[in-house]
Amino acid sequence: MRHSTSRSDAERLDRDDPLKSLRGRFDLPAGVVYLDGNSLGALPKNVAERVYRVVTEEWGRDLITSWNLHGWMELPSRVGGRIAPLIGATTGEVVCADSTSINVFKLLAAALKLNPDRSTILSDSGNFPTDLYMAQGLGELIGGARRLRVVDEETLVDSIDENTAVVMATHVNYRTGRRHDMQAVTRRAHELGALMLWDLAHSAGAMPIELDAVRADFAVGCGYKYLNGGPGAPAFLYVAERHLDSVRPPLSGWLGHEAPFAFDLEYRPASGIERNRVGTPAILNMAALDAALDVFDGVDMKQVREKSVALAEYFIELVEERCGEFSVELVSPRNASARGSQVSFRHPQAYAVMQALIERGFIGDFRAPDVLRFGFAPLYVRYVDAWDTAAALRDILETGAWDQEKFRVKSRVT
């Protein structure tokens, strides 16, 4: 569907947006268009007050009594329970703990133990590299015939075979935004006797996810992207109810113990999802994520997805119309059903172009070797943001404003 390329059309789309009031829940800096919520979500307004209260009252005034008085010990399960409906799980299947990488390690090891007669962890080249690194490290640690096999994204389903113990895939490709068909991949894995582990880092909070409905076995995700929990926010993990009491965590930490304060010398795993905890939770970070999740209260995730698709379609249309003559090429799938909540374009000078955009207040990011990446967090991104970004991109490319030495110098974080 073609839109008018006037800014007034974008303003009209914003007026008709059923989610427009949610933008007011975020503390967004003036003069900035933020299209990087797929990497670090914007700050919800209530988070600072919550963290201040935890620091000054719970920690500062109530000190160690807060573990009981303010329920610090139960916070990982409470936060997990709030994430559960966003990913199509039940409360007792999700816990907030550790980092995504650590959770990948824990669940891969658990999956291999549940499928001991099989030797292969199967993944694809679109998976986030840290997941692959953790699988490589696990294979080196346990030795034997266990190995990681990496195939092209398009061949993942057809590559599952009788040697596959667990299939590990990122739901939405971090670079291109390509989205796996979760139901189809999970079904095929199960047909061939494999378990299924999903990484939801680039989809949780941006679209409906139905882990229970597709009968996924395991999942991980992070709290700082579309869930807006802040830099380094704790991650979460999901274990399907049918596996809860058969999973034996490889990292048998004291808070995954049946009775942590009995201080037994022998490890006995806690029941249910609690056994997947390891060490003392980072209360300040977890409280920030807990507060950030308030923005999802009462939000229809189907409407979130509808807006995500509409924003992305609109932006693709604008960029191709205005910038196609400047070697800008769509990398993301054109079919919206095969795409997450981001749009990526290829350009030979992508890094410099993105730095020029950022200097003007349009914040996306760069992914090697040549990708301009724009994330559309539907809770706060507007259609005028898409329009203004496309206009700025056109001007930067047309005038060659990107062609400056300062824009070529790569920072540590790109």
N, C-alpha and C positions, 0 to 999 in steps of 0.2 A: 504494500500500500504506500503510495507516494504522499508525502506531506509537503505543504508549502515550506519554503526555506526561509520565511520571514521569522524574526524573533517573536513577533506577536503570536504566531502559531504555537511556538513553544510555551509561551505564557498561558495560552488557552489550555493547552494540555495539562499544565500544572494546576490551573484552576479546577479542572475536572478530575484531578487525581484523588481517589478515595483515601490514599495514605498521606496526603499532604500535611496533615496536622502532626505527624510523627517527627518531621524535621525539627519542630520546635523543642523536642526532647534532647537535642544534641547541642553541645557548645562548639559551634563551628566558627572559625575565625573569619572576620570580615575581609572581603577582597580575595578570598581563596575559593577555588572550585576544587573539591577533593574527590578524585577518582582513583583512590588507592585503598579503599576500605577492604579490598580483597587481600591486602597485605597487612594493614593495621587499621582497625576500625576507628571511627571518630569517637570523641569523648561524650558519653551521655551526661547530661547536666547533673544528675543525682549522684554520680559516682564520687566526686570530690567530697561532698558532704558525708557520704557513707564512710569513706576512708578516714576522713578527719575524725569522725565519731569513734571508729575502731581504734585509732591511734590515741586520741586524748582521753576517751572514757573507758573503753574496754581494756586497752593495754595500759594507758597512763594511770587510770584511777583504780581499776579492778584487778590489774596485774594478772597473776597466774590463776586467780579464781575464775577468770573469763573462760577457761576451758570448759567449765561446768556452767557458770552463770550465763554466759552468752552463747553456749552451744558450739564453741569452736571445733570440738572433736567431731561433731556431726555435720559440719559445714560441707565437706566433700560430697557426702551423700545427698544433702539438701540441694546443692548446686547441680549435681548430676540429675536429680529428680526434676529440676527445672529445665534442663537441657533435653531430657527424654522426649517430651512431646514435640519438640522441634525436629527430631530425627526419627519419629515414628517408633519409639520404644516405650516400655513401661518403666515406672519409677525405679524399680529394683534391678534394672538391667544396666544402669549408667552410673558411673562415679567420676567425679572430677579429681584428677590426680596427675602429678608429674608433668612431663612434657610429651608432645606427640611422639618424638623419637623413642623415649623410654617405653611408652605404651605400645609402640610397634614391636619393640623387642620382646616385651612381656607376652603379647598376644601371639606373635609368631612362634615363640618357644612353646606356649601352651598348645597351639594348633598342631605343632609337630609331635608333641607328646600324645595328643588325641588320635593322631593318624600315624602310628609308629612304623607301619610297614611300607610307607612311601617316602621317597627321598627328595622330592623337588618342591622348592618354593617358586611358584611361577609369578612373574610380574611383567610389566611392560615398560617401554622406553619413555612413556609419558608420565610415569610415576614420579613423585617428588624425590629428588636424589637422596635425601636423608633416609627415606624408607629403604631404599636399595642399600645404602651404606649399613644400616642396622642389620639387614638380612645378611649381608656379606660378613659382618662381624660375628653374627650369631653362628653362621656356618663354620667360620674359622674356630670359634670357641668350642663347639660340640664335636667338630671333626666328623669322621666317618664318611658315608656316602651322601650326606645331606648337601644340597647345593642350591644356589639361586640361578634360575634361568630367566633371562630377560628377552622378551620378544617385542615386535612392533605392536603399537596400540591396536591396529586394525586386525591383527591376527591373534589377539589374546584368547578369545573364545575358542577358536579352532586349535589352539596350542595346548589346551587342557587335555591331559591323558591319564592313563592308569598309574603313572608314577607321581602325579601331582598330589602333594599332601595338602597344600593350601595355596589359594590364589590371592595375591595381594595387589590391590589396584587403588589408585586415587580416583575418586568419583569424577572430579573435574580437573583436567590438566591445568597445572599452574601456569604454563607458558601460553598455550593456545586457547584455553577455555573449552576444549573438546570434552564432552560429557559421555561417560560410559552409560549404557543401558543397564542399570543396576539389577533389574529383574532378570534380564536375559543372561547376564554373566553369572549371577548367583545360581540360577537354575541349571545352567550347563555345568558349573562346578559340582553341584550336588549330584547331577545325573552320572558323573564320572567318579563319584566318591571323594571329591576334594572338599575342603572347608573354604570359607570365603571371608576375607578380611578387607574392609573398606576404609580408606582414608577420606574423611569428610571435611578436611581443612578448608577447601575452597567451595564448599556447598552448604554446610550447616549454617543456618541463619539467613540464607539467600533464596531458599526454595524448599518446598515440601520434600521430606525424605521419609521413606517407609521401610525401615530396617526390619521390623517384625513382619510386615506384610510380604516382603520378598524372601523372608526366612534367611537373612544374613546371619552368619555365625558370630562375627566380631566386627568392631569398628573402632576407629580412633578419630580424634579431631582436636583442633586447637581453639582456645578461647579468645584470641586477640584479633581475628579477622572480622568476619561478618557478625560475630557475637559481641564485638566491641568491648572486650574485657581489659584492654590496655596492654602495653608492651610487655611481653613475657608472661602474659596471663596463663594460668594453669590449663592443661589440656584435659580431655575427657576420654574415657574408653567405654565401650559397650560390649557386653557378653550376653548372647541370647539366653533366655531363661533355661532352656533345655541343657545348657552347658555349665550353668553357674556353679554347681557343686561337683563337677568332674574336672574343672580346670585347676591345675596345680601351678600356681605362679612361680616362675623361675627366680624372681627376686622376692624372697620371703622376708620382708621387712616386718618390724615389730607392730606397725599399725594394720598389717594384714593378718595379724595373729588373732586367734579366737578370744584370747583374754590378755591384751597388751600389758595391763598393769598387774598381772600375776607374775610377770617377769620370769616365766618358765625358761629353762635352758633348752627345751625342745620346741621346735616350731609346730604349731597346729593351726592350719588355715581357718580363718573365720568362715562363716557360712555366707553364701550368696556373693554379691558383687563386692562386699567389703574385703574379701581376701585379695583383691587386686590393688589395694593400697600398699604403700611401701613405708615411706618415712613421714615425718611430721609435716603437715600441710603448711604451705605459705599463706598464712591467714590474711595478711594485708592484700595480697594479689587476689586471693579467692574471694574476699569480701568485695573487691572492686568488680570482679566478674559477676558476682551475685547481684550487685546493684545494677550493673549494665543490663542484665537479663530482664529487668523491669520493663524495658522498652517493648518487649515482645508480648507483654500481658494484653490479652484481648485481640492480638493481631492475627488476621487470617493469612496463613502462609500461602494460600492459593493466590490471593491478591498480591502478595509480595512477588511471587513468581510472574504473575501477569505483568506487573510493572517492570520487573527486571527485563523481560523479553521485549516489551515495548520500548524501553529506554535504549537497549542495545540495538534494536532494529532501526530506531530513529538515528542513532549515532552513526551506524554503518552507512545509512543512506546519505547523511550529511557529509561524512568524510569522503566517501567515494565520489560524490557529486562535486565537491570542492577541491579535493586533493589528489584525485586519481592520476592527474597528469604529472605529478611530482614523485613518481616511483613508490607510491604508497600502495601496498598490497594486503588485502585481508588474509590473515592467518587463521582466525577463528572459523569454525564451521558456519556456513551461511544458513543452514537449517537451524532454526532456534531450538528445536527439540533436542538437538545434539550439542547444545552449547550451554555453559554455565552462566554466571552473571558477570562476565567480563568480555571485553572485545580487544583483540590483539591485531596489530598491523605490522607488517614488515617494511623497513626502510633501510637503505644502506648506511645511513648516518643516524640510526635510531637513538643512540646514546646522546649525541649532541642535540638532536631535535628535542628529546625529552627534557634535557637540562634547560633549554631555551623556554620551553613551556612552563617548567617549574618556576623559573625566574619571573615569569609573568603572572604567577599565581594559579596555574593550572597543574595540579599535582596528580600525575600518573606515575608509572615507573618503567624501567627498562629491564628486559631479560635477554641475556646473551643468546645468540650473537647479534641479532638485529631486530629485536621485537619491541615495539611501543605497546605497552599494556595499560588498559583503562578498565578499572573496576567500577561496577554500578551497584552500589549498596542501596537497595530500593527504599530503605527507611528514611534516607535523607538526601539522596541525589535527585535533582530536578531535571526536567526537560530543558530548561534554559541553561543548565550547566552543560548539557550535551551540545546545545547549539553554540554557546560561547566558546567551548573547547574546540569544536570543529572550525569555528571562525579564526581562532588564534592559531591553530595548526596551519590553516591555509596561509595566513599572513607570514608565519615563520618560514614556511617552505617557499613561498613566492618571493619574498624579499631576501632569502638566504641569511636571515638573522641568526640561524643556528651555527653558521660558519665562523665561529670564533674560538680561539685557543682555549679560553676558559671553559667552554662547553665540552671540550674533548678530554679534559683531565678527569679520569674516573676516580670517584670516591670509593672508600672501602665498601660501603653499602650502596648497591646500584638499584 
